[in-house]
Amino acid sequence: DDNEIKLDETADRRPINPYGASKVAADAMAHCYSHLHNMNVSLIRIFSAYGPRGRPDMIPRILVESIVDDKPIRKFGDGTATRTWTYIS
């Protein structure tokens, strides 16, 4: 099962979609600039972000709209998973 594969920074990078490929490409560009221009480069990837410009298909908006519209909230998995969110204004 693919969900059992553990990934870390030493794992092979073989993306299977354009989004994943863009992340690998950004890493390669940063590495290249670092060596060509003798620069220290740090990449951060903000995930679990929410805020005014959040996408409508992301869970914070889905949850709020479900509560406001008095609709049931869909539970994924067994309900024990947690996530920390970052507010981006």
N, C-alpha and C positions, 0 to 999 in steps of 0.2 A: 504494500500500500504506500503511495507517494507521501501520505501524511506522516509516515513514520521516519522519513529521511531527516536526519539532523543536519542543519547547515551551520557553518561557521565561516570565518574569514579565509580558511584554507580550502574550502570547497571549490570544485570546478565551477566556472561561470559559463553556463550554457543556457542562456535565456530562451524561452520558447514563445515569447510574444514581444511586440514592439516596446511596451513599457519596460520590461526587463532588459531588453537590449539597450534602451536609452540610459539605464543606470550603469550598465557595464561600459558603455561608450563614454559617459561622463567621468568614470573612474580612470579610463585610459587617457582622456584628454588632460585631466588633472596631473596624472603621472608624467605625461609628456612635458607639460609646461613646467612642472617642478624640476625636471632634469635639464630642459633646454635653457631655462632662465634662472636657475639656481634659486628657486623659490620654495619656501615651505608651504605646503598646501594641505588643508583639512577639508574634508567633505562631511556635511551633515545631511541627514535625511529625516526631515520632520514627518512623523507618522502619527496617526490617531489625532489629527488636528481638527479643530472646529472653529467656527467664527462666522462673521457676517458674509463672507464670500465663499462659504462652504458649499460643496456640491449637494444637490437635492437627493442624490442616491446614497448619501453617507448616513450612518446610523444616528448621529445626533438629531438631524432634521427629521428622519423617519420616526424616531421616538417622540419628539415634540409634537409632530403633526398627528401621530396616532393618539396621544394623550388629549390634545385639543379637540380632535374629531371624535373622541370616545370610541376609538377602534381598538381591537385587541392587538397586543404587542407580540410579535413572533419571537419565540425563544429558539436560539441556536444551540445545539449540543445539549449538555445536561444542565446548563445554567450556572455552572461553577466558574466559568472563565471570567477573568477580570481584565481591565485595560485602563491605563492612565491616559488621560486626554490633555492636549495642549491647546490653549486658546490662542488663536492668531487673529489680531484685529485688522 
